[in-house]
Amino acid sequence: MSSNSHSEKAGSIVCVGLGMILGSHIAPLSQQFIQQADVVFMSVTDPLTEAWVRKMNPKCQSLQIFYADGKDRRKSYQEMVDTVMAEVELGKNVVAAFYGHPGVFAWAPHKIIELAKLKGYHGHMEPGISAEDCLYADMAIDPGRWGAVHLEASQFMLYERKVDESAYLILWQLGFVGDLSMSKYETDAAYRHLLQELLTEYYPPTHKIAIYESPTLPTETPRIEWFPLNQLSLISVEHFSTLVIPPSIPKKIDAEMHRKMKNLSKVQ
């Protein structure tokens, strides 16, 4: 573990990413932090991944115990933060390990680091390969070519958004889309039908879209299932399913901006 500076209290927290595929996506530095930690907290649901982390450091505790059916996830997240910070405040070098990237669609890691720094402890985050990274590779999407807008599915529905139909629209956490209670781990077809209605304001009903699910074991393959937009409410999804909506119209050049850019090129 990196040593604390003279201005920091004894005790530290590093939130690391385990990546998506067991044993394949973790950075060597994150693995080193886990091995050297006084205590490791892990937020993983797969028993194989849990066993693998425990092999690196047996001083492990699971954060999954804070989840329960019908329980507001915001309460679970706060309990995770409190539990991790209690160990940091005892002067221990703590690691919290999360699936994928610890800073992507994860409230607790950001809050833990923010709180640690506020209280005078060292805290930082080490990235991991996320589901987004896997999506780009598995679906052969280059966000630099068309552009890509990433949104949490329920937020896309709830807030007013400007949709760019010439770029990819990628909606995360499709499995519990529309859950305002933050207590469900899946929502039914009626919620997806509401999302479908919203999307058809921007895209043709027959526009081809896809469900993407990243593999978590080296022996697995990704789920990439294409179907027309008007069948979204009929498709089976998991809480970790991602909706991928390709561009439906070509990019359109802004003629006035193009002219200004050409003029600048002539001057230079």
Buried (B, 14 or more C-beta within 10 A) or exposed (E): BEEBEEEBBEBBBBBBBBBBBBEEBBBEEBBBBBEBBBBBBBBBEEEEBBEBBBEBBEEBBBBEEBBEEEEEBEBBBBBBBEBBBEBBBEBBBBBBBBBBBBBBBBEBBBBBBEBBBEBEBBBBBBBBBBBBBBBBEBBEBEBEEBEBBBBBBBEBBEEEBEBBBEBBBBBBBBBBBBBEEBBBEEBEBEBBBBBBEEBBEBBEEEBBBBBBBBBBBEEEEBBEBEEEBBEBBEBEBBBBBBBBBBBBEEEEEEEEEEEEEEEEEEEE
